[in-house]
Amino acid sequence: PNLPPLERNLANQAYARGDENYFLVAAVSDQTPYVNQSVTLAVRFYYNRSFYDAPYQKPSVSDIFMEDAGSAQGTQSIGGVLYRYEEQRYLLTAAAPGKATIGPATVRYMTGSSPFSALDRLFGGSAVSAEETAKSDPITLQVRALPAAGKPKSFYGAVGEKYTISAEADRTQVEAGEAVTLSITVKGPGNLKPTGDLQ
């Protein structure tokens, strides 16, 4: 109960899947964001047995700007069994109000003994393995339009926290009348391209 909502959602999905040896879950930090508001998508692959050759396919998105936000590893005890997980995170920003879809992520993995195991090399036996597929459930966001009531005249669409702005001139000593190039850099979460403030 003390976990943040995103982590709690992932953990609860994992508890519900605890009778499986391998599974994939996904969750977002907010399913009803505003336009241009960044939300976090986390995808976790849980396993309690060994595997190999496991290519990962990230989820497809529609009407959403998506960028990588790092990866992590961890463990979780489910029904007295210790599971490990690999987690990939993304920042999502919707550009328009309405429904926005996040497709399933996919992991195809091999189970059984690897063809490169010491036992196979020692006795010359063939590998016993099978290809399996784990998929997360798709997620639908209900993206809300930005409220018009109380909107300041200086607001043009940037939503979020931790925005920074910096300026730098290509030189600081010039003769009178010489041109100077001034570069202004704005950094912040999500997709800033449609933000009218920057145009």
Contact map, one row per residue, 1 for C-alpha under 8 A:
1110000100000000000000000000000000000000000000000000000000000000000000000000000000000000000000000000000000000000000000000000000000000000000000000000000000000000000000000000000000000000000000000000000
1111000000000000000000000000000000000000000000000000000000000000000000000000000000000000000000000000000000000000000000000000000000000000000000000000000000000000000000000000000000000000000000000000000
1111111100000000000000000000000000000000000000000000000000000000000000000000000000000000000000000000000000000000000000000000000000000000000000000000000000000000000000000000000000000000000000000000000
0111111100000000000000000000000000000000000000000000000000000000000000000000000000000000000000000000000000000000000000000000000000000000000000000000000000000000000000000000000000000000000000000000000
0011111110000000000000000000100000000000000000000000000000000000000000000000000000000000000000000000000000000000000000000000000000000000000000000000000000000000000000000000000000000000000000000000000
0011111111000000000000000011100000000000010000000000000000000000000000000000000000000000000000000000000000000000000000000000000000000000000000000000000000000000000000000000000000000000000000000000000
0011111111100000000000000000000000000000000000000000000000000000000000000000000000000000000000000000000000000000000000000000000000000000000000000000000000000000000000000000000000000000000000000000000
1011111111110000000000000000000000000000000000000000000000000000000000000000000000000000000000000000000000000000000000000000000000000000000000000000000000000000000000000000000000000000000000000000000
0000111111111000000000000010000000000000000000000000000000000000000000000000000000000000000000000000000000000000000000000000000000000000000000000000000000000000000000000000000000000000000000000000000
0000011111111100000000001110000000000000000100000000000000000000000000000000000000000000000000000000000000000000000000000000000000000000000000000000000000000000000000000000000000000000000000000000000
0000001111111110000000000000000000000000000000000000000000000000000000000001000000000000000000000000000000000000000000000000000000000000000000000000000000000000000000000000000000000000000000000000000
0000000111111111000000000000000000000000000000000000000000000000000000000000000000000000000000000000000000000000000000000000000000000000000000000000000000000000000000000000000000000000000000000000000
0000000011111111100000001000000000000000000000000000000000000000000000000000000000000000000000000000000000000000000000000000000000000000000000000000000000000000000000000000000000000000000000000000000
0000000001111111110000001000000000000000000001000000000000000000000000000000010000000000000000000000000000000000000000000000000000000000000000000000000000000000000000000000000000000000000000000000000
0000000000111111110000000000000000000000000000000000000000000000000000000000011000000000000000000000000000000000000000000000000000000000000000000000000000000000000000000000000000000000000000000000000
0000000000011111111000000000000000000000000000000000000000000000000000000000000000000000000000000000000000000000000000000000000000000000000000000000000000000000000000000000000000000000000000000000000
0000000000001111111100100000000000000000000000000000000000000000000000000000000000000000000000000000000000000000000000000000000000000000000000000000000000000000000000000000000000000000000000000000000
0000000000000111111110000000000000000000000000000000000000000000000000000000011000000000000000000000000000000000000000000000000000000000000000000000000000000000000000000000000000000000000000000000000
0000000000000001111110000000000000000000000000000000000000000000000000000000000000000000000000000000000000000000000000000000000000000000000000000000000000000000000000000000000000000000000000000000000
0000000000000000111111100000000000000000000000000000000000000000000000000000000000000000000000000000000000000000000000000000000000000000000000000000000000000000000000000000000000000000000000000000000
0000000000000000011111100000000000000000000001111000000000000000000000000000000000000000000000000000000000000000000000000000000000000000000000000000000000000000000000000000000000000000000000000000000
0000000000000000000111110000000000000000000011111000000000000000000000000000000000000000000000000000000000000000000000000000000000000100000000000000000000000000000000000000000000000000000000000000000
0000000000000000100111111000000000000000000011100000000000000000000000000000000000000000000000000000000000000000000000000000000000000111000000000000000000000000000000000000000000000000000000000000000
0000000000000000000001111100000000000000001111000000000000000000000000000000000000000000000000000000000011100000000000000000000000000111000000000000000000000000000000000000000000000000000000000000000
0000000001001100000000111110000000000000001110000000000000000000000000000000000000000000000000000000000000000000000000000000000000000011100000000000000000000000000000000000000000000000000000000000000
0000000001000000000000011111000000000000111100000000000000000000000000000000000000000000000000000000000010000000000000000000000000000001100000000000000000000000000000000000000000000000000000000000000
0000010011000000000000001111100000000000111000000000000000000000000000000000000000000000000000000000000000000000000000000000000000000000001000000000000000000000000000000000000000000000000000000000000
0000010000000000000000000111111000000011110000000000000000000000000000000000000000000000000000000000000000000000000000000000000000000000000000000000000000000000000000000000000000000000000000000000000
0000110000000000000000000011111000000011100000000000000000000000000000000000000000000000000000000000000000000000000000000000000000000000000000000000000000000000000000000000000000000000000000000000000
0000000000000000000000000001111110000011000000000000000000000000000000000000000000000000000000000000000000000000000000000000000000000000000000000000000000000000000000000000000000000000000000000000000
0000000000000000000000000001111110000000000000000000000000000000000000000000000000000000000000000000000000000000000000000000000000000000000111100000000000000000000000000000000000000000000000000000000
0000000000000000000000000000011111000000000000000000000000000000000000000000000000000000000000000000000000000000000000000000000000000000000011110000000000000000000000000000000000000000000000000000000
0000000000000000000000000000011111101110000000000000000000000000000000000000000000000000000000000000000000000000000000000000000000000000000011110000000000000000000000000000000000000000000000000000000
0000000000000000000000000000000111111000000000000000000000000000000000000000000000000000000001001000000000000000000000000000000000000000000000111100000000000000000000000000000000000000000000000000000
0000000000000000000000000000000011111000000000000000000000000000000000000000000000000000000011111000000000000000000000000000000000000000000000111100000000000010000000000000000000000000000000000000000
0000000000000000000000000000000001111100000000000000000000000000000000000000000000000000000011100000000000000000000000000000000000000000000000000000000000001110000000000000000000000000000001110000000
0000000000000000000000000000000011111110000000000000000000000000000000000000000000000000000011000000000000000000000000000000000000000000000000000000000000000111000000000000000000000000000001000000000
0000000000000000000000000000000010011111000000000000000000000000000000000000000000000000001111000000000000000000000000000000000000000000000000000000000000000011000000000000000000000000000011000000000
0000000000000000000000000001110010001111100000000000000000000000000000000000000000000000001110000000000000000000000000000000000000000000000000000000000000000000000000000000000000000000000000000000000
0000000000000000000000000001110000000111110000000000000000000000000000000000000000000000111100000000000000000000000000000000000000000000000000000000000000000000000000000000000000000000000000000000000
0000000000000000000000000111100000000011111000000000000000000000000000000000000000000000111100000000000000000000000000000000000000000000000000000000000000000000000000000000000000000000000000000000000
0000010000000000000000000111000000000001111100000000000000000000000000000000000000000011110000000000000000000000000000000000000000000000000000000000000000000000000000000000000000000000000000000000000
0000000000000000000000011110000000000000111110000000000000000000000000000000000000000011100000000000000010000000000000000000000000000001000000000000000000000000000000000000000000000000000000000000000
0000000001000000000000011100000000000000011111000000000000000000000000000000000000001111000000000000000000000000000000000000000000000000000000000000000000000000000000000000000000000000000000000000000
0000000000000000000001111000000000000000001111100000000000000000000000000000000000001110000000000000000000100000000000000000000000000000000000000000000000000000000000000000000000000000000000000000000
0000000000000100000011110000000000000000000111110000000000000000000000000000000000111100000000000000000000000000000000000000000000000000000000000000000000000000000000000000000000000000000000000000000
0000000000000000000011100000000000000000000011111100000000000000000000000000000000111000000000000000000000000000000000000000000000000000000000000000000000000000000000000000000000000000000000000000000
0000000000000000000011000000000000000000000001111100000000000000000000000000000011110000000000000000000000000000000000000000000000000000000000000000000000000000000000000000000000000000000000000000000
0000000000000000000011000000000000000000000000111110000000000000000000000000000000000000000000000000000000000000000000000000000000000000000000000000000000000000000000000000000000000000000000000000000
0000000000000000000000000000000000000000000000111111000000000000000000000000000000000000000000000000000000000011000000000000000000000000000000000000000000000000000000000000000000000000000000000000000
0000000000000000000000000000000000000000000000001111110000000000000000000000000000000000000000000000000000001111000000000000000000000000000000000000000000000000000000000000000000000000000000000000000
0000000000000000000000000000000000000000000000000111110000000000000000000000000000000000000000000000000000001110010000000000000000000000000000000000000000000000000000000000000000000000000000000000000
0000000000000000000000000000000000000000000000000011111000000000000000000000000000000000000000000000000000011100000000000000000000000000000000000000000000000000000000000000000000000000000000000000000
0000000000000000000000000000000000000000000000000011111100000000000000000000000000000000000000000000000000111100000000000000000000000000000000000000000000000000000000000000000000000000000000000000000
0000000000000000000000000000000000000000000000000000111110000000000000000000000000000000000000000000000000111000000000000000000000000000000000000000000000000000000000000000000000000000000000000000000
0000000000000000000000000000000000000000000000000000011111000000000000000000000000000000000000000000000011110000000000000000000000000000000000000000000000000000000000000000000000000000000000000000000
0000000000000000000000000000000000000000000000000000001111100000000000000000000000000000000000000000000011100000000000000000000000000000000000000000000000000000000000000000000000000000000000000000000
0000000000000000000000000000000000000000000000000000000111110000000000000000000000000000000000000000000111000000000000000000000000000000000000000000000000000000000000000000000000000000000000000000000
0000000000000000000000000000000000000000000000000000000011111000000000000000000000000000000000000000011111000000000000000000000000000000000000000000000000000000000000000000000000000000000000000000000
0000000000000000000000000000000000000000000000000000000001111100000000000000000000000000000000000000011110000000000000000000000000000000000000000000000000000000000000000000000000000000000000000000000
0000000000000000000000000000000000000000000000000000000000111111110000000000000000000000000000000001111000000000000000000000000000000000000000000000000000000000000000000000000000000000000000000000000
0000000000000000000000000000000000000000000000000000000000011111000000000000000000000000000000000001110000000000000000000000000000000000000000000000000000000000000000000000000000000000000000000000000
0000000000000000000000000000000000000000000000000000000000001111100000000000000000000000000001110001100000000000000000000000000000000000000000000000000000000000000000000000000000000000000000000000000
0000000000000000000000000000000000000000000000000000000000001111110000000000000000000000000111100001000000000000000000000000000000000000000000000000000000000000000000000000000000000000000000000000000
0000000000000000000000000000000000000000000000000000000000001011111000000000000000000000000111100000000000000000000000000000000000000000000000000000000000000000000000000000000000000000000001100000000
0000000000000000000000000000000000000000000000000000000000001001111100000000000000000000011110000000000000000000000000000000000000000000000000000000000000000000000000000000000000000000000001000000000
0000000000000000000000000000000000000000000000000000000000000000111110000000000000000000011100000000000000000000000000000000000000000000000000000000000000000000000000000000000000000000000001000000000
0000000000000000000000000000000000000000000000000000000000000000011111000000000000000000111000000000000000000000000000000000000000000000000000000000000000000000000000000000000000000000000000000000000
0000000000000000000000000000000000000000000000000000000000000000001111100000000000000001111000000000000000000000000000000000000000000000000000000000000000000000000000000000000000000000000000000000000
0000000000000000000000000000000000000000000000000000000000000000000111110000000000000001110000000000000000000000000000000000000000000000000000000000000000000000000000000000000000000000000000000000000
0000000000000000000000000000000000000000000000000000000000000000000011111000000000000111100000000000000000000000000000000000000000000000000000000000000000000000000000000000000000000000000000000000000
0000000000000000000000000000000000000000000000000000000000000000000001111100000000000111000000000000000000000000000000000000000000000000000000000000000000000000000000000000000000000000000000000000000
0000000000000000000000000000000000000000000000000000000000000000000000111110000000011110000000000000000000000000000000000000000000000000000000000000000000000000000000000000000000000000000000000000000
0000000000000000000000000000000000000000000000000000000000000000000000011111000000011100000000000000000000000000000000000000000000000000000000000000000000000000000000000000000000000000000000000000000
0000000000000000000000000000000000000000000000000000000000000000000000001111100001111000000000000000000000000000000000000000000000000000000000000000000000000000000000000000000000000000000000000000000
0000000000100000000000000000000000000000000000000000000000000000000000000111110001111000000000000000000000000000000000000000000000000000000000000000000000000000000000000000000000000000000000000000000
0000000000000000000000000000000000000000000000000000000000000000000000000011111111100000000000000000000000000000000000000000000000000000000000000000000000000000000000000000000000000000000000000000000
0000000000000110010000000000000000000000000000000000000000000000000000000001111111100000000000000000000000000000000000000000000000000000000000000000000000000000000000000000000000000000000000000000000
0000000000000010010000000000000000000000000000000000000000000000000000000000111110000000000000000000000000000000000000000000000000000000000000000000000000000000000000000000000000000000000000000000000
0000000000000000000000000000000000000000000000000000000000000000000000000000111111000000000000000000000000000000000000000000000000000000000000000000000000000000000000000000000000000000000000000000000
0000000000000000000000000000000000000000000000010000000000000000000000000000111111100000000000000000000000000000000000000000000000000000000000000000000000000000000000000000000000000000000000000000000
0000000000000000000000000000000000000000000000010000000000000000000000000011110111110000000000000000000000000000000000000000000000000000000000000000000000000000000000000000000000000000000000000000000
0000000000000000000000000000000000000000000001110000000000000000000000000011110011111000000000000000000000000000000000000000000000000000000000000000000000000000000000000000000000000000000000000000000
0000000000000000000000000000000000000000000001110000000000000000000000001111000001111100000000000000000000000000000000000000000000000000000000000000000000000000000000000000000000000000000000000000000
0000000000000000000000000000000000000000000111100000000000000000000000001111000000111110000000000000000000000000000000000000000000000000000000000000000000000000000000000000000000000000000000000000000
0000000000000000000000000000000000000000000111000000000000000000000000111100000000011111000000000000000000000000000000000000000000000000000000000000000000000000000000000000000000000000000000000000000
0000000000000000000000000000000000000000011110000000000000000000000000111000000000001111100000000000000000000000000000000000000000000000000000000000000000000000000000000000000000000000000000000000000
0000000000000000000000000000000000000000011100000000000000000000000011110000000000000111110000000000000000000000000000000000000000000000000000000000000000000000000000000000000000000000000000000000000
0000000000000000000000000000000000000001111000000000000000000000000111100000000000000011111000000000000000000000000000000000000000000000000000000000000000000000000000000000000000000000000000000000000
0000000000000000000000000000000000000001110000000000000000000000011111000000000000000001111100000000000000000000000000000000000000000000000000000000000000000000000000000000000000000000000000000000000
0000000000000000000000000000000000000111100000000000000000000000011110000000000000000000111110000000000000000000000000000000000000000000000000000000000000000000000000000000000000000000000011000000000
0000000000000000000000000000000000000111100000000000000000000001111000000000000000000000011111000000000000000000000000000000000000000000000000000000000000000000000000000000000000000000000001000000000
0000000000000000000000000000000000111110000000000000000000000001110000000000000000000000001111100000000000000000000000000000000000000000000000000000000000000000000000000000000000000000000001100000000
0000000000000000000000000000000001111100000000000000000000000011100000000000000000000000000111111001000000000000000000000000000000000000000000100000000000000000000000000000000000000000000000000000000
0000000000000000000000000000000000110000000000000000000000000011100000000000000000000000000011111000000000000000000000000000000000000000000000000000000000000000000000000000000000000000000000000100000
0000000000000000000000000000000000100000000000000000000000000010000000000000000000000000000001111100000000000000000000000000000000000000000000101000000000000000000000000000000000000000000000000000000
0000000000000000000000000000000001100000000000000000000000000000000000000000000000000000000001111110000000000000000000000000000000000000000001111000000000000000000000000000000000000000000000000000000
0000000000000000000000000000000000000000000000000000000000000000000000000000000000000000000000011111000000000000000000000000000000000000000001110000000000000000000000000000000000000000000000000000000
0000000000000000000000000000000000000000000000000000000000000000000000000000000000000000000000001111100000000000000000000000000000000000000111100000000000000000000000000000000000000000000000000000000
0000000000000000000000000000000000000000000000000000000000001111000000000000000000000000000001000111110000000000000000000000000000000000000111100000000000000000000000000000000000000000000000000000000
0000000000000000000000000000000000000000000000000000000000001110000000000000000000000000000000000011111000000000000000000000000000000000011110000000000000000000000000000000000000000000000000000000000
0000000000000000000000000000000000000000000000000000000000111100000000000000000000000000000000000001111100000000000000000000000000000000011110000000000000000000000000000000000000000000000000000000000
0000000000000000000000000000000000000000000000000000000000111000000000000000000000000000000000000000111110000000000000000000000000000000111000000000000000000000000000000000000000000000000000000000000
0000000000000000000000000000000000000000000000000000000001110000000000000000000000000000000000000000011111000000000000000000000000000011111000000000000000000000000000000000000000000000000000000000000
0000000000000000000000010100000000000000001000000000000111110000000000000000000000000000000000000000001111100000000000000000000000000011100000000000000000000000000000000000000000000000000000000000000
0000000000000000000000010000000000000000000000000000000111100000000000000000000000000000000000000000000111110000000000000000000000001111000000000000000000000000000000000000000000000000000000000000000
0000000000000000000000010000000000000000000010000000011110000000000000000000000000000000000000000000000011111000000000000000000000001110000000000000000000000000000000000000000000000000000000000000000
0000000000000000000000000000000000000000000000000000111100000000000000000000000000000000000000000000000001111100000000000000000000111100000000000000000000000000000000000000000000000000000000000000000
0000000000000000000000000000000000000000000000000011111000000000000000000000000000000000000000000000000000111110000000000000000000111000000000000000000000000000000000000000000000000000000000000000000
0000000000000000000000000000000000000000000000000011110000000000000000000000000000000000000000000000000000011111000000000000000011110000000000000000000000000000000000000000000000000000000000000000000
0000000000000000000000000000000000000000000000000111000000000000000000000000000000000000000000000000000000001111110000000000000011110000000000000000000000000000000000000000000000000000000000000000000
0000000000000000000000000000000000000000000000000110000000000000000000000000000000000000000000000000000000000111110000000000001111000000000000000000000000000000000000000000000000000000000000000000000
0000000000000000000000000000000000000000000000000000000000000000000000000000000000000000000000000000000000000011111010000000001110000000000000000000000000000000000000000000000000000000000000000000000
0000000000000000000000000000000000000000000000000001000000000000000000000000000000000000000000000000000000000011111110000000001110000000000000000000000000000000000000000000000000000000000000000000000
0000000000000000000000000000000000000000000000000000000000000000000000000000000000000000000000000000000000000000111110010000011000000000000000000000000000000000000000000000000000000000000000000000000
0000000000000000000000000000000000000000000000000000000000000000000000000000000000000000000000000000000000000000011111011000000000000000000000000000000000000000000000000000000000000000000000000000000
0000000000000000000000000000000000000000000000000000000000000000000000000000000000000000000000000000000000000000111111111000000000000000000000000000000000000000000000000000000000000000000000000000000
0000000000000000000000000000000000000000000000000000000000000000000000000000000000000000000000000000000000000000000111111100000000000000000000000000000000000000000000000000000000000000000000000000000
0000000000000000000000000000000000000000000000000000000000000000000000000000000000000000000000000000000000000000000011111111100000000000000000000000000000000000000000000000000000000000000000000000000
0000000000000000000000000000000000000000000000000000000000000000000000000000000000000000000000000000000000000000001111111111111000000000000000000000000000000000000000000000000000000000000000000000000
0000000000000000000000000000000000000000000000000000000000000000000000000000000000000000000000000000000000000000000111111111100000000000000000000000000000000000000000000000000000000000000000000000000
0000000000000000000000000000000000000000000000000000000000000000000000000000000000000000000000000000000000000000000001111111000000000000000000000000000000000000000000000000000000000000000000000000000
0000000000000000000000000000000000000000000000000000000000000000000000000000000000000000000000000000000000000000000000111111100000000000000000000000000000000000000000000000000000000000000000000000000
0000000000000000000000000000000000000000000000000000000000000000000000000000000000000000000000000000000000000000000000111111110000000000000000000000000000000000000000000000000000000000000000000000000
0000000000000000000000000000000000000000000000000000000000000000000000000000000000000000000000000000000000000000000000111011111000000000000000000000000000000000000000000000000000000000000000000000000
0000000000000000000000000000000000000000000000000000000000000000000000000000000000000000000000000000000000000000001000010001111100000000000000000000000000000000000000000000000000000000000000000000000
0000000000000000000000000000000000000000000000000000000000000000000000000000000000000000000000000000000000000001111000010000111110000000000000000000000000000000000000000000000000000000000000000000000
0000000000000000000000000000000000000000000000000000000000000000000000000000000000000000000000000000000000000001110000000000011111000000000000000000000000000000000000000000000000000000000000000000000
0000000000000000000000000000000000000000000000000000000000000000000000000000000000000000000000000000000000000111110000000000001111100000000000000000000000000000000000000000000000000000000000000000000
0000000000000000000000000000000000000000000000000000000000000000000000000000000000000000000000000000000000000111000000000000000111110000000000000000000000000000000000000000000000000000000000000000000
0000000000000000000000000000000000000000000000000000000000000000000000000000000000000000000000000000000000011110000000000000000011111000000000000000000000000000000000000000000000000000000000000000000
0000000000000000000000000000000000000000000000000000000000000000000000000000000000000000000000000000000000011110000000000000000001111100000000000000000000000000000000000000000000000000000000000000000
0000000000000000000000000000000000000000000000000000000000000000000000000000000000000000000000000000000001111000000000000000000000111110000000000000000000000000000000000000000000000000000000000000000
0000000000000000000001110000000000000000000000000000000000000000000000000000000000000000000000000000000001110000000000000000000000011111000000000000000000000000000000000000000000000000000000000000000
0000000000000000000000111000000000000000000000000000000000000000000000000000000000000000000000000000000111100000000000000000000000001111100000000000000000000000000000000000000000000000000000000000000
0000000000000000000000111100000000000000001000000000000000000000000000000000000000000000000000000000000111000000000000000000000000000111110000000000000000000000000000000000000000000000000000000000000
0000000000000000000000001100000000000000000000000000000000000000000000000000000000000000000000000000001110000000000000000000000000000011111000000000000000000000000000000000000000000000000000000000000
0000000000000000000000000000000000000000000000000000000000000000000000000000000000000000000000000000111100000000000000000000000000000001111100000000000000000000000000000000000000000000000000000000000
0000000000000000000000000010000000000000000000000000000000000000000000000000000000000000000000000000111100000000000000000000000000000000111110000000000000000000000000000000000000000000000000000000000
0000000000000000000000000000001000000000000000000000000000000000000000000000000000000000000000000011110000000000000000000000000000000000011111000000000000000000000000000000000000000000000000000000000
0000000000000000000000000000001110000000000000000000000000000000000000000000000000000000000000000011110000000000000000000000000000000000001111100000000000000000000000000000000000000000000000000000000
0000000000000000000000000000001110000000000000000000000000000000000000000000000000000000000000001111000000000000000000000000000000000000000111110000000000000000000000000000000000000000000000000000000
0000000000000000000000000000001111100000000000000000000000000000000000000000000000000000000001011111000000000000000000000000000000000000000011111000000000000000000000000000000000000000000000000000000
0000000000000000000000000000000111100000000000000000000000000000000000000000000000000000000000001100000000000000000000000000000000000000000001111100000000000000000000000000000000000000000000000000000
0000000000000000000000000000000001100000000000000000000000000000000000000000000000000000000000011000000000000000000000000000000000000000000000111110000000000000000000000000000000000000000000000000000
0000000000000000000000000000000001100000000000000000000000000000000000000000000000000000000000000000000000000000000000000000000000000000000000011111000000000000000000000000000000000000000000000000000
0000000000000000000000000000000000000000000000000000000000000000000000000000000000000000000000000000000000000000000000000000000000000000000000001111111000000000000000000000000000000000000000000000000
0000000000000000000000000000000000000000000000000000000000000000000000000000000000000000000000000000000000000000000000000000000000000000000000000111111000000000000000000000000000000000000000000000000
0000000000000000000000000000000000000000000000000000000000000000000000000000000000000000000000000000000000000000000000000000000000000000000000000011111000000000000000000000000000000000000000000000000
0000000000000000000000000000000000000000000000000000000000000000000000000000000000000000000000000000000000000000000000000000000000000000000000000011111100000000000000000000000000000000000000000000000
0000000000000000000000000000000000000000000000000000000000000000000000000000000000000000000000000000000000000000000000000000000000000000000000000011111110100000000000000000000000000000000000000000000
0000000000000000000000000000000000000000000000000000000000000000000000000000000000000000000000000000000000000000000000000000000000000000000000000000011111100000000000000000000000000000000000000000000
0000000000000000000000000000000000000000000000000000000000000000000000000000000000000000000000000000000000000000000000000000000000000000000000000000001111100000000000000000000000000000000000000000000
0000000000000000000000000000000000000000000000000000000000000000000000000000000000000000000000000000000000000000000000000000000000000000000000000000000111110000000000000000000000000000000000000000000
0000000000000000000000000000000000000000000000000000000000000000000000000000000000000000000000000000000000000000000000000000000000000000000000000000001111111100000000000000000000000000000000000000100
0000000000000000000000000000000000000000000000000000000000000000000000000000000000000000000000000000000000000000000000000000000000000000000000000000000001111100000000000000000000000000000000000011100
0000000000000000000000000000000000010000000000000000000000000000000000000000000000000000000000000000000000000000000000000000000000000000000000000000000000111110000000000000000000000000000000000111100
0000000000000000000000000000000000011000000000000000000000000000000000000000000000000000000000000000000000000000000000000000000000000000000000000000000000111111000000000000000000000000000000010010100
0000000000000000000000000000000000111100000000000000000000000000000000000000000000000000000000000000000000000000000000000000000000000000000000000000000000001111100000000000000000000000000000000000000
0000000000000000000000000000000000001100000000000000000000000000000000000000000000000000000000000000000000000000000000000000000000000000000000000000000000000111111000000000000000000000000110000000000
0000000000000000000000000000000000000000000000000000000000000000000000000000000000000000000000000000000000000000000000000000000000000000000000000000000000000011111000000000000000000000000110000000000
0000000000000000000000000000000000000000000000000000000000000000000000000000000000000000000000000000000000000000000000000000000000000000000000000000000000000001111100000000000000000000000110000000000
0000000000000000000000000000000000000000000000000000000000000000000000000000000000000000000000000000000000000000000000000000000000000000000000000000000000000001111110000000000000000000011110000000000
0000000000000000000000000000000000000000000000000000000000000000000000000000000000000000000000000000000000000000000000000000000000000000000000000000000000000000011111000000000000000000011100000000000
0000000000000000000000000000000000000000000000000000000000000000000000000000000000000000000000000000000000000000000000000000000000000000000000000000000000000000001111100000000000000001111000000000000
0000000000000000000000000000000000000000000000000000000000000000000000000000000000000000000000000000000000000000000000000000000000000000000000000000000000000000000111110000000000000001110000000000000
0000000000000000000000000000000000000000000000000000000000000000000000000000000000000000000000000000000000000000000000000000000000000000000000000000000000000000000011111000000000000111100000000000000
0000000000000000000000000000000000000000000000000000000000000000000000000000000000000000000000000000000000000000000000000000000000000000000000000000000000000000000001111100000000000111000000000000000
0000000000000000000000000000000000000000000000000000000000000000000000000000000000000000000000000000000000000000000000000000000000000000000000000000000000000000000000111111000000011110000000000000000
0000000000000000000000000000000000000000000000000000000000000000000000000000000000000000000000000000000000000000000000000000000000000000000000000000000000000000000000011111000000011110000000000000000
0000000000000000000000000000000000000000000000000000000000000000000000000000000000000000000000000000000000000000000000000000000000000000000000000000000000000000000000001111110000011000000000000000000
0000000000000000000000000000000000000000000000000000000000000000000000000000000000000000000000000000000000000000000000000000000000000000000000000000000000000000000000001111110000000000000000000000000
0000000000000000000000000000000000000000000000000000000000000000000000000000000000000000000000000000000000000000000000000000000000000000000000000000000000000000000000000011111000000000000000000000000
0000000000000000000000000000000000000000000000000000000000000000000000000000000000000000000000000000000000000000000000000000000000000000000000000000000000000000000000000011111101010000000000000000000
0000000000000000000000000000000000000000000000000000000000000000000000000000000000000000000000000000000000000000000000000000000000000000000000000000000000000000000000000000111111000000000000000000000
0000000000000000000000000000000000000000000000000000000000000000000000000000000000000000000000000000000000000000000000000000000000000000000000000000000000000000000000000000011111000000000000000000000
0000000000000000000000000000000000000000000000000000000000000000000000000000000000000000000000000000000000000000000000000000000000000000000000000000000000000000000000000000001111100000000000000000000
0000000000000000000000000000000000000000000000000000000000000000000000000000000000000000000000000000000000000000000000000000000000000000000000000000000000000000000000000000011111110000000000000000000
0000000000000000000000000000000000000000000000000000000000000000000000000000000000000000000000000000000000000000000000000000000000000000000000000000000000000000000000000000000011111000000000000000000
0000000000000000000000000000000000000000000000000000000000000000000000000000000000000000000000000000000000000000000000000000000000000000000000000000000000000000000000001110010001111100000000000000000
0000000000000000000000000000000000000000000000000000000000000000000000000000000000000000000000000000000000000000000000000000000000000000000000000000000000000000000000001110000000111110000000000000000
0000000000000000000000000000000000000000000000000000000000000000000000000000000000000000000000000000000000000000000000000000000000000000000000000000000000000000000000111100000000011111000000000000000
0000000000000000000000000000000000000000000000000000000000000000000000000000000000000000000000000000000000000000000000000000000000000000000000000000000000000000000000111100000000001111100000000000000
0000000000000000000000000000000000000000000000000000000000000000000000000000000000000000000000000000000000000000000000000000000000000000000000000000000000000000000011110000000000000111110000000000000
0000000000000000000000000000000000000000000000000000000000000000000000000000000000000000000000000000000000000000000000000000000000000000000000000000000000000000000011100000000000000011111000000000000
0000000000000000000000000000000000000000000000000000000000000000000000000000000000000000000000000000000000000000000000000000000000000000000000000000000000000000001111000000000000000001111100000000000
0000000000000000000000000000000000000000000000000000000000000000000000000000000000000000000000000000000000000000000000000000000000000000000000000000000000000000001110000000000000000000111110000000000
0000000000000000000000000000000000000000000000000000000000000000000000000000000000000000000000000000000000000000000000000000000000000000000000000000000000000001111100000000000000000000011111010000000
0000000000000000000000000000000000000100000000000000000000000000000000000000000000000000001000000000000000000000000000000000000000000000000000000000000000000001111000000000000000000000001111110000000
0000000000000000000000000000000000011100000000000000000000000000111000000000000000000000001110000000000000000000000000000000000000000000000000000000000000000000000000000000000000000000000111110000000
0000000000000000000000000000000000010000000000000000000000000000100000000000000000000000000010000000000000000000000000000000000000000000000000000000000000000000000000000000000000000000000011111100000
0000000000000000000000000000000000010000000000000000000000000000000000000000000000000000000000000000000000000000000000000000000000000000000000000000000000000100000000000000000000000000000111111110010
0000000000000000000000000000000000000000000000000000000000000000000000000000000000000000000000000000000000000000000000000000000000000000000000000000000000000000000000000000000000000000000000111110010
0000000000000000000000000000000000000000000000000000000000000000000000000000000000000000000000100000000000000000000000000000000000000000000000000000000000001000000000000000000000000000000000111111000
0000000000000000000000000000000000000000000000000000000000000000000000000000000000000000000000000000000000000000000000000000000000000000000000000000000000011100000000000000000000000000000000011111111
0000000000000000000000000000000000000000000000000000000000000000000000000000000000000000000000000000000000000000000000000000000000000000000000000000000000011000000000000000000000000000000000000111111
0000000000000000000000000000000000000000000000000000000000000000000000000000000000000000000000000000000000000000000000000000000000000000000000000000000000111100000000000000000000000000000000000011111
0000000000000000000000000000000000000000000000000000000000000000000000000000000000000000000000000000000000000000000000000000000000000000000000000000000000000000000000000000000000000000000000011011111
0000000000000000000000000000000000000000000000000000000000000000000000000000000000000000000000000000000000000000000000000000000000000000000000000000000000000000000000000000000000000000000000000011111
